Amino acid sequence: MAWNRIESEVIKVNKEVSDKSYQSFSTFLYKECGIVLGGAKQYLVRSRLLPLVHEFGFESVDSAIATITARTNLKLCKAAIEVMTTNETLWFRDKYPYEILKNTVLPNFSKLNKRLTVWSAACSTGQEPYSIAMTVLEYQRQNPSAFSAGVSIIGTDLSLKVLEQSQSGIYEEIALKRGLPDDMRQRYFHQHENGTYIVNDQLKRLVSFKQLNLVTQKSSYQKAGIVFCRNVLIYFDNEEKTNILQNISACLQKGGTLFLGASESLAGAQDQFDMIKSSSGLYYSKR
Ligand SMILES: C[S@@+](CC[C@H](N)C(=O)[O-])C[C@H]1O[C@@H](n2cnc3c(N)ncnc32)[C@H](O)[C@@H]1O
């Protein structure tokens, strides 16, 4: 009986996204977090918003969009932004940034004998900052006196949902299989009785998390030595990319290192960085 009721309610929902709604939702999303939907992505908006349409009891996707864009229901607005983010990530993504980090960047920084701050901007569910932390710890295993002044790694993201998962440090076995080598799993994770894994204290101590919207908020990390800003600029237009990269440049110390995603570039911030071509791949040095 209850199921039938739910079924019939589900069927009653009008799933169409009109051109007008699509336009106003695109503008909302761009203003709130810089994400550019582009043309003809109605299917994406529909599939991502439908669970919220049901949860908040709307009769159509269009009426949910009208409430979202009127900004009268803050909880709904935040939920809509959350569902539109793409949180795909993996451990040691693309491998080469971590090879460069271990073989070139960390050795150079360790000579400075200063505290090292690393910022993982748009860290999703934590795989990136924890991979950085494992790389630092592996480097210290081979160079026990390195970074005695300390290392801190800060992961930020727009989405509170992914930050919660990052903070917990708990991952399903299937998530660990995406890029985490066995020896790293043995060294830096504990298995719970229920089969999930949790990052160990050594790893947890190095990494902290904070919400930060790269488009609407300026970060206050003044002396970061290294920034990972990977696989997020692709969602923004050139103007936003340039603004974000200029903000990152302001946070990096001179000679600091920036890693971008494999398909991302410096947009309009080329005057702020030197591009370094290594045999493993590309990275950038703050001028
Ligand atoms: C595809 S993931 C990339 C994760 C990681 N950097 C990597 O390369 O594996 C993109 C992340 O960017 C975040 N994001 C999208 N728009 C953002 C914004 N305006 N400010 C901060 N984070 C944002 C999303 O929530 C998502 O977790």
The ligand as an ORCA input file, in Angstrom:
! r2SCAN-3c Opt
* xyz 0 1
  C      36.573     15.708    -10.048
  S      36.844     16.156     -8.367
  C      38.621     16.272     -8.333
  C      39.197     15.718     -7.064
  C      40.726     15.676     -6.995
  N      41.282     16.993     -7.049
  C      41.291     14.789     -8.061
  O      41.946     15.290     -8.984
  O      41.105     13.578     -8.016
  C      36.314     17.859     -8.409
  C      35.992     18.417     -7.043
  O      35.838     19.831     -7.180
  C      34.871     20.256     -6.261
  N      34.374     21.593     -6.664
  C      33.560     21.920     -7.696
  N      33.337     23.241     -7.728
  C      34.055     23.772     -6.697
  C      34.241     25.084     -6.204
  N      33.631     26.145     -6.770
  N      35.038     25.259     -5.124
  C      35.644     24.197     -4.532
  N      35.508     22.936     -4.951
  C      34.725     22.715     -6.024
  C      33.806     19.166     -6.303
  O      33.012     19.169     -5.139
  C      34.683     17.917     -6.453
  O      34.906     17.292     -5.216
*
